[in-house]
Amino acid sequence: MAANPDFDLYKISEEHEALREAIRPVCENKIAPHAADVDDKSRFPQEALDALIEAGMQAPHVDEQYGGMGIDALGTCIVIEEVARVCASSSLIPAVNKLGSMPVILGGGEENKAKYLPKLASGEAMFSYGLSEREAGSDTASMKTKAKRDGDHYVLNGQKSWITNAGESEFYTVLAVTDPNGERGRNISAFVVEKSDEGFSFGEPERKLGIKGSPTRELHFDNCRIPADRIVGAEGEGLKIALRTLDHTRVTIGAQAVGIAQGALDYAVGYVKERQQFGKAIAEFQAIQFMLADMAMKVETARQMVYVAAAKSERQDADLSFFGAAAKCFASDVAMEVTTDAVQLLGGAGYVKDFPVERMMRDAKITQIYEGTNQIQRLVMGRAVLKGY
């Protein structure tokens, strides 16, 4: 078949490349300079939030009708990837804003969309996601948090664990059992809880290995009374909405993982070009070049998987569950491998905080765990394969 000059063969659009060119200097000039301090002091990256709000990228996925940028799933992944390239903690601002708000976007009524999405789009508020509990991690249907109907309100009691950006976000999508005697998994509903709601409080910040700039805390509900119209979807639809949400947002964790890996590779390449041993730059040694080749090959493969999954997310393809799980699983495994190799390439320098790759290695680990461990991703993929995904 003759080549058609009017047909672009498998390439990122000019709009997406322009988006990358627009967000990269924001990341390098306004986010990267604070990344080490954010990690060292375990403090929220306020500079990153301010910069992303100024650029309109703190929640790029929000539709234009609600005051957002209306950036598609692939574009949102590019934003997250570029931020993660310099600071993984900061990349959780756009990533978790999407995670927290997707249940409202996918299953919420117009009233709730109009109430919450404009505030998210303007940067007035952030959105977090409350699904996991101490004894309900991978087994989400075993959650104990309950929401009991009381007239025009629901009363929530229980707790949620491992909640990203807890305390910083104003809004929280929370999953709770509304029918204790109902069928397991079909007795769970989703609600929007606001930070100011009486009876809603936070646990102490977790002391973590990585992503130290993104606070992780428990949510506590002690007779937390919220208006009944804060329910997302109908009663009993919560877990279905939550799992649909994860199909979309696992792709963003894949993007975060790609960004972390790319940042580590970029730094390692610069280092080996400068580091001298035996009278020449260590980049000239074949063993080093082979390591770099493997690292780059894996990063590019992971990126392609994430981008394909992002396109499927935007189209809401039927096979998104497989591709979302595969992208998240593969990219996070690559991030762990590549950041570990980057530390190795820097030798002793890679093991100290004067250089960023040790932070990147610590940050990479969580991408194999949250939004479903990679063992759970393999379970999702295996079931999809058996069904002929």
Backbone torsions as a table, in degrees:
resi	resn	phi	psi	omega
1	MET	NA	131.0	-179.8
2	ALA	-70.7	146.3	179.7
3	ALA	-68.0	141.3	178.5
4	ASN	-109.6	110.7	-176.9
5	PRO	-63.6	-18.8	-179.9
6	ASP	-88.4	-1.5	-177.2
7	PHE	-115.5	114.9	-179.8
8	ASP	-82.2	119.1	-178.6
9	LEU	-83.4	107.7	168.3
10	TYR	46.8	69.8	178.4
11	LYS	-142.5	154.7	176.8
12	ILE	-68.3	142.5	-177.3
13	SER	-68.0	159.5	177.1
14	GLU	-61.4	-33.8	179.5
15	GLU	-65.1	-40.2	179.6
16	HIS	-70.3	-37.6	177.2
17	GLU	-66.8	-37.1	177.6
18	ALA	-65.7	-36.3	177.1
19	LEU	-62.7	-43.3	177.8
20	ARG	-62.2	-43.7	179.8
21	GLU	-63.9	-28.7	-179.6
22	ALA	-78.9	-38.8	-174.8
23	ILE	-84.5	-25.8	-175.8
24	ARG	-60.6	-47.9	179.0
25	PRO	-64.2	-30.7	174.9
26	VAL	-61.4	-44.2	-180.0
27	CYS	-65.6	-47.2	-174.9
28	GLU	-71.8	-34.1	-174.2
29	ASN	-94.3	-29.4	-172.9
30	LYS	-116.7	-16.1	-178.2
31	ILE	-110.7	-48.4	-177.6
32	ALA	-56.0	-40.9	-177.3
33	PRO	-61.3	-18.9	-177.0
34	HIS	-105.1	-3.3	-171.5
35	ALA	-61.5	-44.9	-177.9
36	ALA	-65.6	-40.7	-179.8
37	ASP	-67.9	-39.4	177.1
38	VAL	-59.0	-44.1	179.3
39	ASP	-68.1	-46.2	-175.5
40	ASP	-63.5	-38.2	-176.8
41	LYS	-98.5	1.1	-178.5
42	SER	49.6	48.1	-177.3
43	ARG	-114.0	151.3	179.0
44	PHE	-63.0	136.2	-177.1
45	PRO	-79.5	74.2	-176.9
46	GLN	-60.6	-36.1	178.7
47	GLU	-60.5	-38.4	179.0
48	ALA	-68.1	-43.9	178.4
49	LEU	-59.5	-45.6	179.9
50	ASP	-61.0	-43.1	-178.8
51	ALA	-66.8	-40.5	-179.6
52	LEU	-69.1	-38.3	176.5
53	ILE	-63.6	-43.2	179.3
54	GLU	-60.0	-36.0	180.0
55	ALA	-86.3	-6.7	-177.9
56	GLY	74.1	25.8	-172.6
57	MET	-116.9	11.4	-179.8
58	GLN	-74.3	-21.7	176.0
59	ALA	-149.8	65.7	-170.3
60	PRO	-65.9	-15.7	-175.7
61	HIS	-78.5	-15.7	-174.7
62	VAL	-66.8	133.6	-175.4
63	ASP	-64.7	151.8	-178.3
64	GLU	-60.0	-31.5	-178.2
65	GLN	-65.8	-15.9	177.1
66	TYR	-108.9	17.0	176.9
67	GLY	88.1	9.7	-178.8
68	GLY	-91.0	-179.2	178.7
69	MET	-80.4	-21.0	179.6
70	GLY	66.5	32.3	-179.0
71	ILE	-78.5	136.4	-175.6
72	ASP	-72.2	177.9	-174.5
73	ALA	-62.1	-38.3	178.7
74	LEU	-67.6	-44.5	178.7
75	GLY	-61.6	-40.4	177.3
76	THR	-62.0	-40.2	176.8
77	CYS	-63.2	-38.6	178.3
78	ILE	-63.5	-42.3	177.3
79	VAL	-60.4	-48.5	-179.1
80	ILE	-63.1	-42.4	178.8
81	GLU	-59.4	-46.1	-177.5
82	GLU	-66.9	-39.0	177.6
83	VAL	-67.3	-43.7	-179.5
84	ALA	-64.2	-26.1	178.6
85	ARG	-59.8	-29.2	-179.3
86	VAL	-111.2	-26.6	-177.8
87	CYS	-159.8	105.4	-178.3
88	ALA	-63.2	-39.5	-179.9
89	SER	-58.1	-42.8	-178.5
90	SER	-68.8	-29.8	-179.4
91	SER	-67.1	-17.7	178.0
92	LEU	-75.5	-9.2	175.0
93	ILE	-67.6	-59.9	177.4
94	PRO	-67.8	-33.2	-177.2
95	ALA	-66.3	-47.0	-176.8
96	VAL	-78.5	-27.5	171.6
97	ASN	-59.6	-36.7	176.7
98	LYS	-72.8	-44.6	-180.0
99	LEU	-57.8	-48.1	-176.8
100	GLY	-67.5	-32.7	-174.7
101	SER	-94.6	-15.1	-177.5
102	MET	-60.8	-36.9	175.9
103	PRO	-58.7	-39.3	177.7
104	VAL	-66.1	-41.4	-179.6
105	ILE	-66.8	-42.0	-175.8
106	LEU	-79.8	-37.0	-171.4
107	GLY	-128.6	-3.6	-175.8
108	GLY	-82.8	157.8	176.1
109	GLY	-78.3	167.1	-177.2
110	GLU	-62.0	-33.8	-179.1
111	GLU	-62.3	-44.5	179.1
112	ASN	-70.5	-36.8	176.4
113	LYS	-61.1	-45.1	-178.6
114	ALA	-69.0	-26.0	-179.0
115	LYS	-79.8	-41.8	-170.0
116	TYR	-103.1	-36.1	-173.4
117	LEU	-66.4	-38.9	177.7
118	PRO	-61.3	-36.3	178.9
119	LYS	-68.8	-35.0	175.6
120	LEU	-67.8	-43.2	-177.3
121	ALA	-66.4	-33.2	-177.1
122	SER	-81.4	-14.5	-175.8
123	GLY	90.1	2.9	178.6
124	GLU	-66.5	-29.5	-176.5
125	ALA	-146.5	156.5	171.2
126	MET	-112.8	164.0	-175.3
127	PHE	-125.1	130.5	175.3
128	SER	-117.8	176.0	-169.0
129	TYR	-131.6	122.1	-177.6
130	GLY	-115.1	92.8	179.8
131	LEU	-116.2	-52.3	-172.8
132	SER	-71.9	151.8	172.8
133	GLU	-132.1	173.1	-177.7
134	ARG	-55.9	-42.9	-177.9
135	GLU	-110.2	17.6	178.6
136	ALA	-141.2	78.2	178.3
137	GLY	-101.0	-87.8	175.4
138	SER	-65.1	-33.5	178.9
139	ASP	-92.1	73.2	-173.2
140	THR	-63.3	-31.1	-175.8
141	ALA	-68.1	-12.2	-179.4
142	SER	-89.5	13.2	-178.0
143	MET	-58.4	150.8	-177.7
144	LYS	-108.3	-18.0	179.4
145	THR	-58.8	133.6	-176.0
146	LYS	-121.5	150.0	173.6
147	ALA	-128.4	115.4	-177.0
148	LYS	-107.3	129.6	179.7
149	ARG	-69.8	134.2	177.8
150	ASP	-141.6	88.9	-177.6
151	GLY	64.8	-121.5	-179.5
152	ASP	-91.8	18.5	-178.4
153	HIS	-135.7	165.5	165.9
154	TYR	-117.9	146.1	177.2
155	VAL	-115.8	119.0	-175.9
156	LEU	-99.6	137.5	173.6
157	ASN	-139.6	134.9	179.5
158	GLY	140.8	-159.9	179.8
159	GLN	-150.1	159.3	174.4
160	LYS	-128.3	145.2	-175.8
161	SER	-116.5	156.6	172.9
162	TRP	60.9	43.3	-175.0
163	ILE	-92.3	117.0	-177.0
164	THR	-72.0	135.9	-179.5
165	ASN	63.1	21.3	176.9
166	ALA	-62.3	135.6	-177.7
167	GLY	93.8	-29.6	176.8
168	GLU	-90.5	-35.7	-179.5
169	SER	-75.3	149.0	175.6
170	GLU	-89.8	-29.7	-175.1
171	PHE	-121.1	148.5	-177.3
172	TYR	-140.7	124.1	169.2
173	THR	-83.8	121.0	-173.6
174	VAL	-122.4	133.1	177.7
175	LEU	-99.8	135.5	-177.5
176	ALA	-149.6	152.2	177.7
177	VAL	-75.9	124.0	178.6
178	THR	-106.6	-12.4	178.7
179	ASP	-137.8	88.7	-176.1
180	PRO	-57.5	-25.0	-178.5
181	ASN	-98.9	3.0	-177.3
182	GLY	-80.9	175.3	-179.7
183	GLU	-64.0	132.8	-177.5
184	ARG	-56.0	128.8	179.5
185	GLY	90.3	-25.1	178.4
186	ARG	-105.2	10.9	-178.1
187	ASN	-114.6	20.7	-174.6
188	ILE	-115.4	138.1	179.4
189	SER	-126.4	160.9	-178.8
190	ALA	-111.5	143.9	-178.5
191	PHE	-139.2	155.0	168.7
192	VAL	-98.2	121.4	176.3
193	VAL	-109.6	137.3	179.8
194	GLU	-101.4	146.7	-176.3
195	LYS	-54.3	-32.6	-175.6
196	SER	-84.8	-3.1	-177.1
197	ASP	-62.8	134.2	179.0
198	GLU	-66.3	137.1	-179.1
199	GLY	89.2	2.5	178.9
200	PHE	-110.5	124.5	-178.5
201	SER	-144.8	177.1	-174.8
202	PHE	-123.7	147.7	172.1
203	GLY	-80.2	178.5	178.1
204	GLU	-70.1	149.7	177.8
205	PRO	-59.8	138.6	176.5
206	GLU	-71.7	146.0	176.9
207	ARG	-96.5	106.2	-165.3
208	LYS	-110.2	163.0	175.1
209	LEU	-68.9	-44.2	-176.1
210	GLY	-140.3	-167.0	-173.4
211	ILE	34.5	49.2	-173.4
212	LYS	-70.1	-18.2	179.6
213	GLY	-83.5	-8.6	178.3
214	SER	-105.0	109.6	-175.5
215	PRO	-64.4	136.4	176.2
216	THR	-122.2	118.3	-175.0
217	ARG	-141.7	164.8	172.3
218	GLU	-82.7	152.9	170.3
219	LEU	-105.3	133.3	179.7
220	HIS	-118.8	133.2	179.6
221	PHE	-122.1	116.3	-179.2
222	ASP	-124.4	91.7	-174.0
223	ASN	52.1	46.7	178.8
224	CYS	-76.9	114.5	-173.5
225	ARG	-101.2	121.5	-179.1
226	ILE	-128.9	151.9	178.3
227	PRO	-60.5	144.2	-177.4
228	ALA	-63.9	-24.6	-178.7
229	ASP	-75.4	0.9	175.3
230	ARG	-84.0	-0.3	177.2
231	ILE	-67.9	141.8	179.5
232	VAL	-103.7	111.8	-173.3
233	GLY	77.6	-163.3	-179.5
234	ALA	-92.8	163.7	174.5
235	GLU	-58.2	137.3	178.4
236	GLY	88.9	-8.6	-178.5
237	GLU	-95.2	-0.1	-171.4
238	GLY	-60.2	-47.4	-176.7
239	LEU	-68.0	-36.5	176.7
240	LYS	-61.1	-43.2	178.1
241	ILE	-66.0	-40.8	-179.7
242	ALA	-62.2	-42.5	-178.8
243	LEU	-72.7	-34.4	173.2
244	ARG	-62.5	-39.8	177.3
245	THR	-57.8	-47.4	-177.7
246	LEU	-64.2	-32.5	175.4
247	ASP	-55.9	-38.5	-179.1
248	HIS	-80.8	-41.6	-170.5
249	THR	-86.6	-16.7	172.4
250	ARG	-60.5	-29.4	177.7
251	VAL	-63.0	-37.3	-179.3
252	THR	-70.1	-30.1	174.6
253	ILE	-68.7	-36.6	172.9
254	GLY	-59.5	-41.6	178.1
255	ALA	-64.5	-41.6	176.7
256	GLN	-60.1	-44.0	179.8
257	ALA	-62.5	-42.1	177.4
258	VAL	-61.0	-43.2	179.6
259	GLY	-62.3	-43.8	177.9
260	ILE	-60.8	-46.6	-179.6
261	ALA	-62.4	-41.9	179.9
262	GLN	-64.5	-40.8	178.0
263	GLY	-61.4	-41.2	178.9
264	ALA	-67.4	-41.5	178.5
265	LEU	-64.0	-44.8	179.9
266	ASP	-58.7	-44.8	-178.1
267	TYR	-67.9	-40.8	-179.4
268	ALA	-63.3	-39.6	179.4
269	VAL	-62.4	-45.6	178.4
270	GLY	-61.5	-38.5	-177.4
271	TYR	-68.0	-47.0	-175.3
272	VAL	-69.1	-21.7	175.7
273	LYS	-72.2	-26.8	-177.1
274	GLU	-97.7	-32.4	-174.7
275	ARG	-68.7	123.5	-178.2
276	GLN	-103.0	132.5	171.4
277	GLN	-146.3	142.3	-179.5
278	PHE	54.3	33.6	173.2
279	GLY	82.7	8.8	178.2
280	LYS	-154.7	163.9	179.4
281	ALA	-62.7	138.8	-177.5
282	ILE	-68.0	-14.9	175.7
283	ALA	-62.9	-19.0	-179.4
284	GLU	-80.5	-11.1	-179.7
285	PHE	-82.5	136.3	-176.2
286	GLN	-61.0	-37.3	-180.0
287	ALA	-59.8	-39.0	177.8
288	ILE	-68.3	-43.1	-179.8
289	GLN	-62.8	-37.2	177.8
290	PHE	-64.8	-40.6	177.2
291	MET	-62.4	-45.2	179.6
292	LEU	-63.0	-39.2	179.1
293	ALA	-61.6	-45.7	179.4
294	ASP	-64.4	-41.3	179.7
295	MET	-62.4	-48.6	-178.4
296	ALA	-64.8	-40.5	179.4
297	MET	-60.1	-43.5	-179.0
298	LYS	-68.8	-40.6	179.5
299	VAL	-62.6	-44.8	-178.7
300	GLU	-67.1	-36.8	177.0
301	THR	-64.3	-45.3	178.6
302	ALA	-61.2	-41.6	-179.7
303	ARG	-60.7	-44.6	-180.0
304	GLN	-62.9	-39.9	178.0
305	MET	-63.1	-42.1	179.7
306	VAL	-64.9	-43.6	-178.0
307	TYR	-65.8	-39.7	176.8
308	VAL	-63.4	-44.5	179.1
309	ALA	-63.9	-37.0	178.4
310	ALA	-63.7	-40.7	177.8
311	ALA	-63.2	-39.2	177.7
312	LYS	-68.0	-35.0	175.6
313	SER	-62.4	-44.3	-179.5
314	GLU	-63.0	-38.9	179.9
315	ARG	-83.6	-11.8	-174.2
316	GLN	55.7	48.3	179.5
317	ASP	-64.0	153.1	-177.8
318	ALA	-65.3	-26.6	-177.9
319	ASP	-95.9	18.7	-179.4
320	LEU	-60.4	-37.5	-178.3
321	SER	-55.7	-45.7	179.0
322	PHE	-65.6	-49.4	-174.2
323	PHE	-70.0	-35.6	176.8
324	GLY	-64.8	-44.8	178.5
325	ALA	-65.0	-41.6	-179.1
326	ALA	-65.0	-42.8	-179.5
327	ALA	-64.4	-45.3	-180.0
328	LYS	-64.2	-45.7	-177.2
329	CYS	-65.2	-50.8	-176.6
330	PHE	-66.7	-46.6	-176.9
331	ALA	-63.9	-38.9	-179.5
332	SER	-70.8	-36.7	174.6
333	ASP	-63.9	-39.5	177.2
334	VAL	-64.3	-42.9	-179.9
335	ALA	-59.0	-41.2	179.5
336	MET	-66.4	-42.6	179.4
337	GLU	-65.3	-47.5	-173.4
338	VAL	-69.5	-40.6	179.0
339	THR	-67.8	-35.7	176.1
340	THR	-64.9	-41.2	177.4
341	ASP	-66.8	-34.1	177.9
342	ALA	-64.2	-42.0	175.5
343	VAL	-59.6	-42.5	179.8
344	GLN	-62.8	-40.9	-178.9
345	LEU	-65.3	-31.2	177.8
346	LEU	-83.4	-8.0	179.4
347	GLY	62.7	-136.4	-179.8
348	GLY	-60.1	-33.1	179.4
349	ALA	-64.6	-28.6	-179.9
350	GLY	-71.5	-15.9	-174.0
351	TYR	-96.2	-0.9	-177.7
352	VAL	-116.8	158.3	-173.4
353	LYS	-76.3	-4.5	176.1
354	ASP	-66.9	-18.2	-178.6
355	PHE	-121.9	146.8	-169.4
356	PRO	-79.7	-11.4	-172.1
357	VAL	-69.5	-28.4	177.5
358	GLU	-67.1	-35.8	175.4
359	ARG	-65.1	-41.6	-179.3
360	MET	-64.4	-37.9	178.2
361	MET	-64.7	-42.9	178.3
362	ARG	-65.5	-40.2	179.6
363	ASP	-66.3	-35.8	-175.5
364	ALA	-62.5	-32.1	-172.1
365	LYS	-58.9	-39.3	-175.5
366	ILE	-64.7	-25.6	-178.7
367	THR	-66.3	-19.1	175.3
368	GLN	-83.9	-6.5	-171.6
369	ILE	-115.4	-52.2	-170.9
370	TYR	-81.8	164.8	-169.8
371	GLU	55.2	35.8	179.6
372	GLY	100.7	118.4	177.7
373	THR	-58.7	161.4	-180.0
374	ASN	-68.4	-19.9	172.2
375	GLN	-68.4	-39.8	176.2
376	ILE	-66.8	-37.9	177.4
377	GLN	-59.9	-40.2	179.2
378	ARG	-67.3	-33.4	175.2
379	LEU	-65.1	-44.6	177.3
380	VAL	-59.6	-46.1	-179.2
381	MET	-65.2	-42.8	-178.5
382	GLY	-60.4	-43.7	178.8
383	ARG	-64.9	-38.2	179.0
384	ALA	-65.6	-40.4	178.3
385	VAL	-61.7	-42.6	-179.4
386	LEU	-65.2	-26.6	177.5
387	LYS	-87.8	-2.8	-179.1
388	GLY	80.0	24.7	-176.6
389	TYR	-8.9	NA	NA
